[in-house]
Structure formats: C-alpha cells, structure tokens
C-alpha cells in the first residue's frame, strides 16, 4: 500500500472516531485492505456502570443485519 495513502487513510479514520465520546457506549472497528488488517481500534465503554472501556479483546454478540433490507 502506498505510504501517503496509508497515512491519509489513518488520519481520516482518527478524525472520524475522535468525534465519538470515550464515555459513551462504544464499539470496535477494523479496516482491512489488500495485505490484511491495517487498522483496528475501539471507542467508548463496554460497561457504563463499571466505567470499563472496550478493548480489542472484547467479544460481541452480533447477527446478520443485511437481510432486513
């Protein structure tokens, strides 16, 4: 991957996720390109009551949501 593209993409991702409050319910994200995982991170809390941040080790219960469209 081109270094200038890589740096620009990383900057855009950081700007996007900096808009979210670190004290709000959170989420994990991952961006993958030709060579596998390029960016991964978390934003916000896994537990508001316990003030526990989400980490890349958290396990999420998810389901397919694309079929509803």
N, CA, C, O and CB atoms as a CASP TS submission, in Angstrom:
PFRMAT TS
TARGET T0000
AUTHOR 0000-0000-0000
METHOD Language model
MODEL 1
PARENT N/A
ATOM      1  N   UNK     1       0.850  -1.181   0.000  1.00  0.00           N
ATOM      2  CA  UNK     1       0.000   0.000   0.000  1.00  0.00           C
ATOM      3  C   UNK     1       0.891   1.239   0.000  1.00  0.00           C
ATOM      4  O   UNK     1       1.895   1.273   0.711  1.00  0.00           O
ATOM      5  CB  UNK     1      -0.964   0.001   1.227  1.00  0.00           C
ATOM      6  N   UNK     2       0.549   2.224  -0.762  1.00  0.00           N
ATOM      7  CA  UNK     2       1.268   3.482  -0.855  1.00  0.00           C
ATOM      8  C   UNK     2       1.312   4.162   0.508  1.00  0.00           C
ATOM      9  O   UNK     2       0.281   4.270   1.172  1.00  0.00           O
ATOM     10  CB  UNK     2       0.617   4.401  -1.897  1.00  0.00           C
ATOM     11  N   UNK     3       2.504   4.629   0.945  1.00  0.00           N
ATOM     12  CA  UNK     3       2.642   5.248   2.263  1.00  0.00           C
ATOM     13  C   UNK     3       1.791   6.493   2.429  1.00  0.00           C
ATOM     14  O   UNK     3       1.188   6.688   3.484  1.00  0.00           O
ATOM     15  CB  UNK     3       4.078   5.593   2.516  1.00  0.00           C
ATOM     16  N   UNK     4       1.728   7.354   1.393  1.00  0.00           N
ATOM     17  CA  UNK     4       0.919   8.566   1.517  1.00  0.00           C
ATOM     18  C   UNK     4      -0.563   8.215   1.636  1.00  0.00           C
ATOM     19  O   UNK     4      -1.300   8.865   2.377  1.00  0.00           O
ATOM     20  CB  UNK     4       1.152   9.496   0.311  1.00  0.00           C
ATOM     21  N   UNK     5      -0.996   7.187   0.906  1.00  0.00           N
ATOM     22  CA  UNK     5      -2.377   6.718   1.023  1.00  0.00           C
ATOM     23  C   UNK     5      -2.615   6.169   2.419  1.00  0.00           C
ATOM     24  O   UNK     5      -3.643   6.457   3.032  1.00  0.00           O
ATOM     25  CB  UNK     5      -2.689   5.640  -0.042  1.00  0.00           C
ATOM     26  N   UNK     6      -1.684   5.388   2.922  1.00  0.00           N
ATOM     27  CA  UNK     6      -1.782   4.790   4.241  1.00  0.00           C
ATOM     28  C   UNK     6      -1.890   5.865   5.319  1.00  0.00           C
ATOM     29  O   UNK     6      -2.744   5.770   6.201  1.00  0.00           O
ATOM     30  CB  UNK     6      -0.579   3.889   4.506  1.00  0.00           C
ATOM     31  N   UNK     7      -1.041   6.877   5.261  1.00  0.00           N
ATOM     32  CA  UNK     7      -1.060   7.958   6.247  1.00  0.00           C
ATOM     33  C   UNK     7      -2.349   8.771   6.146  1.00  0.00           C
ATOM     34  O   UNK     7      -2.937   9.134   7.165  1.00  0.00           O
ATOM     35  CB  UNK     7       0.156   8.874   6.060  1.00  0.00           C
ATOM     36  N   UNK     8      -2.785   9.055   4.926  1.00  0.00           N
ATOM     37  CA  UNK     8      -4.021   9.822   4.735  1.00  0.00           C
ATOM     38  C   UNK     8      -5.221   9.047   5.274  1.00  0.00           C
ATOM     39  O   UNK     8      -6.080   9.617   5.947  1.00  0.00           O
ATOM     40  CB  UNK     8      -4.229  10.153   3.241  1.00  0.00           C
ATOM     41  N   UNK     9      -5.277   7.766   4.983  1.00  0.00           N
ATOM     42  CA  UNK     9      -6.372   6.929   5.471  1.00  0.00           C
ATOM     43  C   UNK     9      -6.362   6.871   6.989  1.00  0.00           C
ATOM     44  O   UNK     9      -7.411   6.993   7.621  1.00  0.00           O
ATOM     45  CB  UNK     9      -6.276   5.512   4.885  1.00  0.00           C
ATOM     46  N   UNK    10      -5.194   6.688   7.578  1.00  0.00           N
ATOM     47  CA  UNK    10      -5.074   6.628   9.039  1.00  0.00           C
ATOM     48  C   UNK    10      -5.549   7.940   9.665  1.00  0.00           C
ATOM     49  O   UNK    10      -6.255   7.923  10.674  1.00  0.00           O
ATOM     50  CB  UNK    10      -3.612   6.333   9.454  1.00  0.00           C
ATOM     51  N   UNK    11      -5.171   9.064   9.083  1.00  0.00           N
ATOM     52  CA  UNK    11      -5.598  10.374   9.586  1.00  0.00           C
ATOM     53  C   UNK    11      -7.113  10.519   9.503  1.00  0.00           C
ATOM     54  O   UNK    11      -7.739  11.002  10.447  1.00  0.00           O
ATOM     55  CB  UNK    11      -4.915  11.504   8.795  1.00  0.00           C
ATOM     56  N   UNK    12      -7.707  10.109   8.391  1.00  0.00           N
ATOM     57  CA  UNK    12      -9.163  10.200   8.239  1.00  0.00           C
ATOM     58  C   UNK    12      -9.895   9.321   9.245  1.00  0.00           C
ATOM     59  O   UNK    12     -10.910   9.732   9.807  1.00  0.00           O
ATOM     60  CB  UNK    12      -9.570   9.808   6.822  1.00  0.00           C
ATOM     61  N   UNK    13      -9.388   8.122   9.475  1.00  0.00           N
ATOM     62  CA  UNK    13     -10.002   7.218  10.458  1.00  0.00           C
ATOM     63  C   UNK    13      -9.927   7.829  11.849  1.00  0.00           C
ATOM     64  O   UNK    13     -10.914   7.809  12.584  1.00  0.00           O
ATOM     65  CB  UNK    13      -9.310   5.833  10.443  1.00  0.00           C
ATOM     66  N   UNK    14      -8.772   8.370  12.222  1.00  0.00           N
ATOM     67  CA  UNK    14      -8.624   9.000  13.540  1.00  0.00           C
ATOM     68  C   UNK    14      -9.573  10.179  13.697  1.00  0.00           C
ATOM     69  O   UNK    14     -10.198  10.333  14.746  1.00  0.00           O
ATOM     70  CB  UNK    14      -7.178   9.464  13.753  1.00  0.00           C
ATOM     71  N   UNK    15      -9.690  11.017  12.660  1.00  0.00           N
ATOM     72  CA  UNK    15     -10.594  12.165  12.723  1.00  0.00           C
ATOM     73  C   UNK    15     -12.040  11.727  12.898  1.00  0.00           C
ATOM     74  O   UNK    15     -12.784  12.328  13.673  1.00  0.00           O
ATOM     75  CB  UNK    15     -10.459  13.014  11.467  1.00  0.00           C
ATOM     76  N   UNK    16     -12.437  10.690  12.186  1.00  0.00           N
ATOM     77  CA  UNK    16     -13.803  10.188  12.283  1.00  0.00           C
ATOM     78  C   UNK    16     -14.110   9.699  13.691  1.00  0.00           C
ATOM     79  O   UNK    16     -15.125  10.082  14.273  1.00  0.00           O
ATOM     80  CB  UNK    16     -14.029   9.063  11.277  1.00  0.00           C
ATOM     81  N   UNK    17     -13.249   8.861  14.241  1.00  0.00           N
ATOM     82  CA  UNK    17     -13.540   8.256  15.532  1.00  0.00           C
ATOM     83  C   UNK    17     -13.269   9.176  16.717  1.00  0.00           C
ATOM     84  O   UNK    17     -13.751   8.905  17.817  1.00  0.00           O
ATOM     85  CB  UNK    17     -12.741   7.010  15.685  1.00  0.00           C
ATOM     86  N   UNK    18     -12.516  10.251  16.527  1.00  0.00           N
ATOM     87  CA  UNK    18     -12.320  11.227  17.596  1.00  0.00           C
ATOM     88  C   UNK    18     -13.595  12.012  17.884  1.00  0.00           C
ATOM     89  O   UNK    18     -13.682  12.692  18.907  1.00  0.00           O
ATOM     90  CB  UNK    18     -11.195  12.184  17.232  1.00  0.00           C
ATOM     91  N   UNK    19     -14.584  11.926  16.996  1.00  0.00           N
ATOM     92  CA  UNK    19     -15.857  12.627  17.199  1.00  0.00           C
ATOM     93  C   UNK    19     -16.741  11.928  18.233  1.00  0.00           C
ATOM     94  O   UNK    19     -17.695  12.525  18.733  1.00  0.00           O
ATOM     95  CB  UNK    19     -16.608  12.740  15.875  1.00  0.00           C
ATOM     96  N   UNK    20     -16.434  10.678  18.556  1.00  0.00           N
ATOM     97  CA  UNK    20     -17.234   9.909  19.500  1.00  0.00           C
ATOM     98  C   UNK    20     -16.718  10.097  20.918  1.00  0.00           C
ATOM     99  O   UNK    20     -15.510  10.180  21.140  1.00  0.00           O
ATOM    100  CB  UNK    20     -17.228   8.425  19.126  1.00  0.00           C
ATOM    101  N   UNK    21     -17.625  10.165  21.866  1.00  0.00           N
ATOM    102  CA  UNK    21     -17.254  10.340  23.266  1.00  0.00           C
ATOM    103  C   UNK    21     -16.654   9.061  23.837  1.00  0.00           C
ATOM    104  O   UNK    21     -17.206   7.979  23.642  1.00  0.00           O
ATOM    105  CB  UNK    21     -18.470  10.766  24.090  1.00  0.00           C
ATOM    106  N   UNK    22     -15.531   9.173  24.540  1.00  0.00           N
ATOM    107  CA  UNK    22     -14.931   7.988  25.168  1.00  0.00           C
ATOM    108  C   UNK    22     -15.749   7.476  26.355  1.00  0.00           C
ATOM    109  O   UNK    22     -15.479   6.387  26.861  1.00  0.00           O
ATOM    110  CB  UNK    22     -13.515   8.306  25.627  1.00  0.00           C
ATOM    111  N   UNK    23     -16.741   8.241  26.804  1.00  0.00           N
ATOM    112  CA  UNK    23     -17.573   7.841  27.947  1.00  0.00           C
ATOM    113  C   UNK    23     -18.949   7.336  27.527  1.00  0.00           C
ATOM    114  O   UNK    23     -19.790   7.061  28.383  1.00  0.00           O
ATOM    115  CB  UNK    23     -17.737   9.006  28.898  1.00  0.00           C
ATOM    116  N   UNK    24     -19.189   7.211  26.238  1.00  0.00           N
ATOM    117  CA  UNK    24     -20.467   6.716  25.713  1.00  0.00           C
ATOM    118  C   UNK    24     -20.360   5.217  25.431  1.00  0.00           C
ATOM    119  O   UNK    24     -19.256   4.674  25.397  1.00  0.00           O
ATOM    120  CB  UNK    24     -20.873   7.487  24.420  1.00  0.00           C
ATOM    121  N   UNK    25     -21.500   4.540  25.229  1.00  0.00           N
ATOM    122  CA  UNK    25     -21.430   3.136  24.806  1.00  0.00           C
ATOM    123  C   UNK    25     -20.549   3.048  23.560  1.00  0.00           C
ATOM    124  O   UNK    25     -20.633   3.890  22.665  1.00  0.00           O
ATOM    125  CB  UNK    25     -22.864   2.551  24.524  1.00  0.00           C
ATOM    126  N   UNK    26     -19.727   2.043  23.516  1.00  0.00           N
ATOM    127  CA  UNK    26     -18.698   2.016  22.489  1.00  0.00           C
ATOM    128  C   UNK    26     -18.827   0.942  21.436  1.00  0.00           C
ATOM    129  O   UNK    26     -19.831   0.236  21.346  1.00  0.00           O
ATOM    130  CB  UNK    26     -17.417   1.872  23.122  1.00  0.00           C
ATOM    131  N   UNK    27     -17.784   0.841  20.646  1.00  0.00           N
ATOM    132  CA  UNK    27     -17.717  -0.135  19.559  1.00  0.00           C
ATOM    133  C   UNK    27     -16.257  -0.394  19.206  1.00  0.00           C
ATOM    134  O   UNK    27     -15.360   0.371  19.561  1.00  0.00           O
ATOM    135  CB  UNK    27     -18.505   0.361  18.311  1.00  0.00           C
ATOM    136  N   UNK    28     -16.056  -1.481  18.507  1.00  0.00           N
ATOM    137  CA  UNK    28     -14.736  -1.815  17.974  1.00  0.00           C
ATOM    138  C   UNK    28     -14.795  -1.674  16.465  1.00  0.00           C
ATOM    139  O   UNK    28     -15.853  -1.860  15.864  1.00  0.00           O
ATOM    140  CB  UNK    28     -14.293  -3.261  18.390  1.00  0.00           C
ATOM    141  N   UNK    29     -13.676  -1.348  15.852  1.00  0.00           N
ATOM    142  CA  UNK    29     -13.642  -1.229  14.403  1.00  0.00           C
ATOM    143  C   UNK    29     -12.381  -1.878  13.844  1.00  0.00           C
ATOM    144  O   UNK    29     -11.375  -2.043  14.534  1.00  0.00           O
ATOM    145  CB  UNK    29     -13.717   0.243  13.982  1.00  0.00           C
ATOM    146  N   UNK    30     -12.476  -2.233  12.582  1.00  0.00           N
ATOM    147  CA  UNK    30     -11.342  -2.817  11.873  1.00  0.00           C
ATOM    148  C   UNK    30     -11.433  -2.394  10.413  1.00  0.00           C
ATOM    149  O   UNK    30     -12.521  -2.348   9.838  1.00  0.00           O
ATOM    150  CB  UNK    30     -11.320  -4.379  12.011  1.00  0.00           C
ATOM    151  N   UNK    31     -10.303  -2.091   9.827  1.00  0.00           N
ATOM    152  CA  UNK    31     -10.230  -1.789   8.395  1.00  0.00           C
ATOM    153  C   UNK    31      -9.227  -2.750   7.784  1.00  0.00           C
ATOM    154  O   UNK    31      -8.113  -2.911   8.283  1.00  0.00           O
ATOM    155  CB  UNK    31      -9.820  -0.287   8.130  1.00  0.00           C
ATOM    156  N   UNK    32      -9.634  -3.377   6.716  1.00  0.00           N
ATOM    157  CA  UNK    32      -8.790  -4.382   6.074  1.00  0.00           C
ATOM    158  C   UNK    32      -8.612  -4.035   4.603  1.00  0.00           C
ATOM    159  O   UNK    32      -9.570  -3.690   3.911  1.00  0.00           O
ATOM    160  CB  UNK    32      -9.398  -5.797   6.231  1.00  0.00           C
ATOM    161  N   UNK    33      -7.392  -4.131   4.146  1.00  0.00           N
ATOM    162  CA  UNK    33      -7.082  -3.866   2.749  1.00  0.00           C
ATOM    163  C   UNK    33      -6.371  -5.073   2.161  1.00  0.00           C
ATOM    164  O   UNK    33      -6.487  -6.176   2.696  1.00  0.00           O
ATOM    165  CB  UNK    33      -6.218  -2.590   2.602  1.00  0.00           C
ATOM    166  N   UNK    34      -5.654  -4.892   1.097  1.00  0.00           N
ATOM    167  CA  UNK    34      -5.005  -5.991   0.375  1.00  0.00           C
ATOM    168  C   UNK    34      -4.124  -6.881   1.243  1.00  0.00           C
ATOM    169  O   UNK    34      -4.076  -8.094   1.038  1.00  0.00           O
ATOM    170  CB  UNK    34      -4.182  -5.435  -0.732  1.00  0.00           C
ATOM    171  N   UNK    35      -3.448  -6.308   2.179  1.00  0.00           N
ATOM    172  CA  UNK    35      -2.481  -7.070   2.976  1.00  0.00           C
ATOM    173  C   UNK    35      -3.002  -7.424   4.359  1.00  0.00           C
ATOM    174  O   UNK    35      -2.211  -7.594   5.287  1.00  0.00           O
ATOM    175  CB  UNK    35      -1.202  -6.290   3.112  1.00  0.00           C
ATOM    176  N   UNK    36      -4.282  -7.537   4.514  1.00  0.00           N
ATOM    177  CA  UNK    36      -4.849  -7.922   5.805  1.00  0.00           C
ATOM    178  C   UNK    36      -5.257  -6.724   6.635  1.00  0.00           C
ATOM    179  O   UNK    36      -5.524  -5.647   6.102  1.00  0.00           O
ATOM    180  CB  UNK    36      -3.863  -8.755   6.576  1.00  0.00           C
ATOM    181  N   UNK    37      -5.303  -6.915   7.931  1.00  0.00           N
ATOM    182  CA  UNK    37      -5.749  -5.879   8.856  1.00  0.00           C
ATOM    183  C   UNK    37      -4.761  -4.721   8.833  1.00  0.00           C
ATOM    184  O   UNK    37      -3.562  -4.903   9.045  1.00  0.00           O
ATOM    185  CB  UNK    37      -5.900  -6.442  10.292  1.00  0.00           C
ATOM    186  N   UNK    38      -5.284  -3.534   8.572  1.00  0.00           N
ATOM    187  CA  UNK    38      -4.451  -2.346   8.520  1.00  0.00           C
ATOM    188  C   UNK    38      -4.672  -1.473   9.741  1.00  0.00           C
ATOM    189  O   UNK    38      -3.720  -0.939  10.310  1.00  0.00           O
ATOM    190  CB  UNK    38      -4.730  -1.558   7.253  1.00  0.00           C
ATOM    191  N   UNK    39      -5.920  -1.326  10.142  1.00  0.00           N
ATOM    192  CA  UNK    39      -6.262  -0.514  11.300  1.00  0.00           C
ATOM    193  C   UNK    39      -7.247  -1.278  12.162  1.00  0.00           C
ATOM    194  O   UNK    39      -8.136  -1.958  11.650  1.00  0.00           O
ATOM    195  CB  UNK    39      -6.847   0.853  10.875  1.00  0.00           C
ATOM    196  N   UNK    40      -7.086  -1.163  13.472  1.00  0.00           N
ATOM    197  CA  UNK    40      -8.099  -1.683  14.385  1.00  0.00           C
ATOM    198  C   UNK    40      -8.056  -0.838  15.637  1.00  0.00           C
ATOM    199  O   UNK    40      -7.017  -0.290  16.006  1.00  0.00           O
ATOM    200  CB  UNK    40      -7.869  -3.197  14.711  1.00  0.00           C
ATOM    201  N   UNK    41      -9.195  -0.744  16.279  1.00  0.00           N
ATOM    202  CA  UNK    41      -9.251   0.056  17.485  1.00  0.00           C
ATOM    203  C   UNK    41     -10.616  -0.015  18.126  1.00  0.00           C
ATOM    204  O   UNK    41     -11.508  -0.733  17.672  1.00  0.00           O
ATOM    205  CB  UNK    41      -8.894   1.486  17.184  1.00  0.00           C
ATOM    206  N   UNK    42     -10.754   0.742  19.184  1.00  0.00           N
ATOM    207  CA  UNK    42     -12.006   0.786  19.924  1.00  0.00           C
ATOM    208  C   UNK    42     -12.300   2.221  20.329  1.00  0.00           C
ATOM    209  O   UNK    42     -11.405   3.063  20.406  1.00  0.00           O
ATOM    210  CB  UNK    42     -11.951  -0.132  21.166  1.00  0.00           C
ATOM    211  N   UNK    43     -13.566   2.474  20.582  1.00  0.00           N
ATOM    212  CA  UNK    43     -14.015   3.775  21.051  1.00  0.00           C
ATOM    213  C   UNK    43     -15.094   3.534  22.085  1.00  0.00           C
ATOM    214  O   UNK    43     -15.996   2.729  21.855  1.00  0.00           O
ATOM    215  CB  UNK    43     -14.537   4.668  19.878  1.00  0.00           C
ATOM    216  N   UNK    44     -15.023   4.209  23.214  1.00  0.00           N
ATOM    217  CA  UNK    44     -16.100   4.164  24.190  1.00  0.00           C
ATOM    218  C   UNK    44     -15.995   3.060  25.220  1.00  0.00           C
ATOM    219  O   UNK    44     -14.956   2.422  25.391  1.00  0.00           O
ATOM    220  CB  UNK    44     -17.368   4.029  23.491  1.00  0.00           C
ATOM    221  N   UNK    45     -17.115   2.860  25.902  1.00  0.00           N
ATOM    222  CA  UNK    45     -17.159   1.957  27.046  1.00  0.00           C
ATOM    223  C   UNK    45     -17.886   0.650  26.750  1.00  0.00           C
ATOM    224  O   UNK    45     -18.885   0.621  26.031  1.00  0.00           O
ATOM    225  CB  UNK    45     -17.818   2.643  28.205  1.00  0.00           C
ATOM    226  N   UNK    46     -17.365  -0.419  27.317  1.00  0.00           N
ATOM    227  CA  UNK    46     -18.039  -1.719  27.276  1.00  0.00           C
ATOM    228  C   UNK    46     -19.107  -1.767  28.355  1.00  0.00           C
ATOM    229  O   UNK    46     -20.155  -2.387  28.171  1.00  0.00           O
ATOM    230  CB  UNK    46     -17.024  -2.880  27.459  1.00  0.00           C
ATOM    231  N   UNK    47     -18.842  -1.110  29.486  1.00  0.00           N
ATOM    232  CA  UNK    47     -19.802  -1.048  30.590  1.00  0.00           C
ATOM    233  C   UNK    47     -19.822   0.368  31.147  1.00  0.00           C
ATOM    234  O   UNK    47     -18.840   0.836  31.722  1.00  0.00           O
ATOM    235  CB  UNK    47     -19.446  -2.077  31.708  1.00  0.00           C
ATOM    236  N   UNK    48     -20.949   1.041  30.970  1.00  0.00           N
ATOM    237  CA  UNK    48     -21.085   2.389  31.506  1.00  0.00           C
ATOM    238  C   UNK    48     -21.130   2.346  33.027  1.00  0.00           C
ATOM    239  O   UNK    48     -20.529   3.187  33.695  1.00  0.00           O
ATOM    240  CB  UNK    48     -22.346   3.072  30.949  1.00  0.00           C
ATOM    241  N   UNK    49     -21.853   1.353  33.577  1.00  0.00           N
ATOM    242  CA  UNK    49     -21.996   1.238  35.027  1.00  0.00           C
ATOM    243  C   UNK    49     -20.648   1.052  35.724  1.00  0.00           C
ATOM    244  O   UNK    49     -20.411   1.618  36.791  1.00  0.00           O
ATOM    245  CB  UNK    49     -22.916   0.077  35.368  1.00  0.00           C
ATOM    246  N   UNK    50     -19.772   0.258  35.117  1.00  0.00           N
ATOM    247  CA  UNK    50     -18.464  -0.034  35.721  1.00  0.00           C
ATOM    248  C   UNK    50     -17.342   0.824  35.138  1.00  0.00           C
ATOM    249  O   UNK    50     -16.185   0.692  35.536  1.00  0.00           O
ATOM    250  CB  UNK    50     -18.124  -1.504  35.535  1.00  0.00           C
ATOM    251  N   UNK    51     -17.685   1.700  34.199  1.00  0.00           N
ATOM    252  CA  UNK    51     -16.719   2.574  33.539  1.00  0.00           C
ATOM    253  C   UNK    51     -15.569   1.781  32.907  1.00  0.00           C
ATOM    254  O   UNK    51     -14.406   2.175  32.993  1.00  0.00           O
ATOM    255  CB  UNK    51     -16.165   3.586  34.538  1.00  0.00           C
ATOM    256  N   UNK    52     -15.920   0.650  32.266  1.00  0.00           N
ATOM    257  CA  UNK    52     -14.921  -0.212  31.634  1.00  0.00           C
ATOM    258  C   UNK    52     -14.838   0.086  30.141  1.00  0.00           C
ATOM    259  O   UNK    52     -15.851   0.023  29.444  1.00  0.00           O
ATOM    260  CB  UNK    52     -15.259  -1.702  31.867  1.00  0.00           C
ATOM    261  N   UNK    53     -13.661   0.405  29.644  1.00  0.00           N
ATOM    262  CA  UNK    53     -13.526   0.676  28.217  1.00  0.00           C
ATOM    263  C   UNK    53     -13.585  -0.598  27.383  1.00  0.00           C
ATOM    264  O   UNK    53     -13.248  -1.683  27.858  1.00  0.00           O
ATOM    265  CB  UNK    53     -12.226   1.405  27.949  1.00  0.00           C
ATOM    266  N   UNK    54     -14.011  -0.452  26.155  1.00  0.00           N
ATOM    267  CA  UNK    54     -13.957  -1.566  25.208  1.00  0.00           C
ATOM    268  C   UNK    54     -12.501  -1.770  24.814  1.00  0.00           C
ATOM    269  O   UNK    54     -11.752  -0.806  24.656  1.00  0.00           O
ATOM    270  CB  UNK    54     -14.855  -1.296  23.945  1.00  0.00           C
ATOM    271  N   UNK    55     -12.106  -3.021  24.657  1.00  0.00           N
ATOM    272  CA  UNK    55     -10.766  -3.343  24.165  1.00  0.00           C
ATOM    273  C   UNK    55     -10.902  -4.210  22.918  1.00  0.00           C
ATOM    274  O   UNK    55     -11.997  -4.657  22.577  1.00  0.00           O
ATOM    275  CB  UNK    55      -9.917  -4.069  25.261  1.00  0.00           C
ATOM    276  N   UNK    56      -9.800  -4.438  22.256  1.00  0.00           N
ATOM    277  CA  UNK    56      -9.831  -5.307  21.078  1.00  0.00           C
ATOM    278  C   UNK    56     -10.007  -6.764  21.467  1.00  0.00           C
ATOM    279  O   UNK    56     -10.135  -7.622  20.594  1.00  0.00           O
ATOM    280  CB  UNK    56      -8.558  -5.140  20.261  1.00  0.00           C
ATOM    281  N   UNK    57     -10.016  -7.062  22.761  1.00  0.00           N
ATOM    282  CA  UNK    57     -10.219  -8.432  23.250  1.00  0.00           C
ATOM    283  C   UNK    57     -11.679  -8.715  23.604  1.00  0.00           C
ATOM    284  O   UNK    57     -12.032  -9.867  23.859  1.00  0.00           O
ATOM    285  CB  UNK    57      -9.342  -8.684  24.468  1.00  0.00           C
ATOM    286  N   UNK    58     -12.546  -7.676  23.626  1.00  0.00           N
ATOM    287  CA  UNK    58     -13.959  -7.884  23.938  1.00  0.00           C
ATOM    288  C   UNK    58     -14.623  -8.773  22.894  1.00  0.00           C
ATOM    289  O   UNK    58     -14.271  -8.737  21.715  1.00  0.00           O
ATOM    290  CB  UNK    58     -14.691  -6.540  24.028  1.00  0.00           C
ATOM    291  N   UNK    59     -15.581  -9.566  23.340  1.00  0.00           N
ATOM    292  CA  UNK    59     -16.359 -10.430  22.454  1.00  0.00           C
ATOM    293  C   UNK    59     -17.755  -9.829  22.328  1.00  0.00           C
ATOM    294  O   UNK    59     -18.377  -9.471  23.329  1.00  0.00           O
ATOM    295  CB  UNK    59     -16.420 -11.911  22.995  1.00  0.00           C
ATOM    296  N   UNK    60     -18.241  -9.720  21.099  1.00  0.00           N
ATOM    297  CA  UNK    60     -19.545  -9.125  20.839  1.00  0.00           C
ATOM    298  C   UNK    60     -20.495 -10.175  20.282  1.00  0.00           C
ATOM    299  O   UNK    60     -20.103 -11.007  19.464  1.00  0.00           O
ATOM    300  CB  UNK    60     -19.420  -7.940  19.866  1.00  0.00           C
ATOM    301  N   UNK    61     -21.743 -10.133  20.729  1.00  0.00           N
ATOM    302  CA  UNK    61     -22.793 -10.961  20.140  1.00  0.00           C
ATOM    303  C   UNK    61     -23.371 -10.172  18.977  1.00  0.00           C
ATOM    304  O   UNK    61     -24.002  -9.134  19.176  1.00  0.00           O
ATOM    305  CB  UNK    61     -23.908 -11.345  21.195  1.00  0.00           C
ATOM    306  N   UNK    62     -23.157 -10.662  17.771  1.00  0.00           N
ATOM    307  CA  UNK    62     -23.665  -9.955  16.595  1.00  0.00           C
ATOM    308  C   UNK    62     -24.465 -10.918  15.732  1.00  0.00           C
ATOM    309  O   UNK    62     -24.345 -12.138  15.848  1.00  0.00           O
ATOM    310  CB  UNK    62     -22.507  -9.326  15.778  1.00  0.00           C
ATOM    311  N   UNK    63     -25.270 -10.345  14.878  1.00  0.00           N
ATOM    312  CA  UNK    63     -26.067 -11.143  13.946  1.00  0.00           C
ATOM    313  C   UNK    63     -26.069 -10.430  12.606  1.00  0.00           C
ATOM    314  O   UNK    63     -25.690  -9.263  12.510  1.00  0.00           O
ATOM    315  CB  UNK    63     -27.528 -11.361  14.472  1.00  0.00           C
ATOM    316  N   UNK    64     -26.488 -11.124  11.599  1.00  0.00           N
ATOM    317  CA  UNK    64     -26.576 -10.522  10.276  1.00  0.00           C
ATOM    318  C   UNK    64     -27.716  -9.515  10.261  1.00  0.00           C
ATOM    319  O   UNK    64     -28.842  -9.831  10.645  1.00  0.00           O
ATOM    320  CB  UNK    64     -26.779 -11.602   9.184  1.00  0.00           C
ATOM    321  N   UNK    65     -27.417  -8.312   9.819  1.00  0.00           N
ATOM    322  CA  UNK    65     -28.457  -7.289   9.730  1.00  0.00           C
ATOM    323  C   UNK    65     -28.757  -6.914   8.283  1.00  0.00           C
ATOM    324  O   UNK    65     -29.646  -6.101   8.033  1.00  0.00           O
ATOM    325  CB  UNK    65     -28.043  -6.051  10.509  1.00  0.00           C
ATOM    326  N   UNK    66     -28.040  -7.485   7.338  1.00  0.00           N
ATOM    327  CA  UNK    66     -28.233  -7.099   5.941  1.00  0.00           C
ATOM    328  C   UNK    66     -29.507  -7.674   5.329  1.00  0.00           C
ATOM    329  O   UNK    66     -30.014  -7.124   4.352  1.00  0.00           O
ATOM    330  CB  UNK    66     -27.046  -7.537   5.126  1.00  0.00           C
ATOM    331  N   UNK    67     -30.030  -8.752   5.870  1.00  0.00           N
ATOM    332  CA  UNK    67     -31.202  -9.403   5.276  1.00  0.00           C
ATOM    333  C   UNK    67     -32.492  -8.597   5.455  1.00  0.00           C
ATOM    334  O   UNK    67     -33.471  -8.843   4.751  1.00  0.00           O
ATOM    335  CB  UNK    67     -31.381 -10.776   5.882  1.00  0.00           C
ATOM    336  N   UNK    68     -32.504  -7.665   6.361  1.00  0.00           N
ATOM    337  CA  UNK    68     -33.718  -6.893   6.585  1.00  0.00           C
ATOM    338  C   UNK    68     -33.954  -5.848   5.493  1.00  0.00           C
ATOM    339  O   UNK    68     -35.031  -5.256   5.433  1.00  0.00           O
ATOM    340  CB  UNK    68     -33.653  -6.215   7.937  1.00  0.00           C
ATOM    341  N   UNK    69     -32.976  -5.619   4.642  1.00  0.00           N
ATOM    342  CA  UNK    69     -33.125  -4.596   3.601  1.00  0.00           C
ATOM    343  C   UNK    69     -33.558  -5.193   2.328  1.00  0.00           C
ATOM    344  O   UNK    69     -33.734  -4.481   1.340  1.00  0.00           O
ATOM    345  CB  UNK    69     -31.855  -3.844   3.388  1.00  0.00           C
TER
END
